[in-house]
Amino acid sequence: MDPDEAILNVEEAMIKCVDHLNHEFVGVRTGKASPALIENLDVHVQAYGGVSKLKSLAVISAPEPRMLVVQPFDPATTRDIDRAIRESKLGLNPAAAERSIRVPIPELSEERRRDMVKLIKQLAEEAKVRLRAVRKDGMDTAKKLKAANLLTEDGLKDFEDEVQSLTNKYTKKIDDHAVAKEADLMKV
């Protein structure tokens, strides 16, 4: 592996850290309905003798600002989907009809908003920990490249500076995403 390829690998891993954080942020609800709230997260449905992701069994839409509608492809799975949404950690209370499930999104109380902000900060910190692990791997790679005589002493210093620069850049992105999500949560 050459040094340029190693830097690209480090940056790619850091981008994945930020993308993962954004994916987790989608599930932290802000009081307005978003299909992503239930389609991407921990809603796994026991149906057809196995476990499936909700989005593979139904279409999810947000016809109103505070309402989600889940329309199963197969009406026979309506009860299973209803149960999965109830049992998820999202705190939602769906109402099943014959061919669809209405999921009202309750107003967030001030206390619940503060809990969500704590969760945002925790998720951001976990993303930073992953970022630091990528940074450490990058620094270790630099030392291996130096040991294999693929980097000079100056090249090693430049490589480490580049990895640190990437770490700073993506740490700032994580902080920016967390601040934006927190502002969105606290908006009444």
Buried (B, 14 or more C-beta within 10 A) or exposed (E): EEBEEBBEBBBEBBBEBBEBBEEBBBBBBBBBBBBBBBBBBEBBBBBEEEEBBBBEBBEBBBEEEEEBBBBBEEEEBBEBBBBBBBEBEBEBEBEBEEEBBBBBBEEBEEEBBEEBBEBBEEBBEBBBEBBEEBBEBBBEBBEEBBEEEBBEEEBBEBBBEBBEEBBEEBBEBBEEBBEEBBEBBBEE
